[in-house]
Amino acid sequence: MVRKVSSQLAEQFIRKTKENQLSGFIFSRVLVKDATFYGLNKQEARNFDKRIRSKKTFDKKYDLINNFLKEKTGRYLSNPEGFINSINEKINNAGILSLSDNPLQSLMWSHYADSHSGIAVGISGTVVIHTRKLHITYFPIFLKLT
């Protein structure tokens, strides 16, 4: 079943993405230690490094760097929250088309037709939707996996 991204998984993804963004920023700073950095001379860059270290929380460091990039480049870091919202929006707008060669297949109706509340459409002739056929076998009992 297609579901929205859980809030716990979304939070983990957002945090990890932000950590990676900051790591990339800090690493790029290390690479250009003796050169100008976003138009800052050496002393200004050292002062900015101190400002980053002075922030006590991850979120405050992230906000400082994100605002710095906006000021210097006109762009913020990519928005991981927006990415999760985009996925959830796509899931909300998705549908599932389930086909069977047996219109009386009770399990198909219960699993894919919203507990027997869907509709049936009859199609005669040969219909090719994919280049490969996916066949689903329903078992009358549940298998216990150990």
C-alpha positions, 0 to 999 in steps of 0.5 A: 500500500502506498502511504505518506512518508511517516513523520519519524522517517521525514524527520530523520531524512530532514536532519540527515540532509541538513547535516550533509548540507552543513558538512559540504559547506564546512568541507568547501571552507576547508578546501579554500582555507588560504583563498577568498571564500564567497568574497570574504578575505582571510580575516573575514572568513576566520571571523565567520568560522568563529561565528559558526563555532559560537552557535550552540545548537545545530539549528542555529549553525544551519540557520547562520550558514543558510542565511550567509549563503542567501546573502552571498549567492541569492539562494538558500540551501535546498529545502529538505522539508519541501522535498518530503512535502513533494513526495507526500503530494505525489502520493496523495494524487496517485491511484492504483489500477488493479486488474484480474482475469477473474472478476469474482476474486474476493481477495483482489476486491478486498485488497485493492478495491477499498474493502469491496467499495470499488467498481468493476470495469469489464474489458474484452479482447487483449489489453497490453499495459506493460511489456511484462505481465505481473501475475499475483497468486492469492493464497487462501491462508496466511503464511507464517514467516519465521 
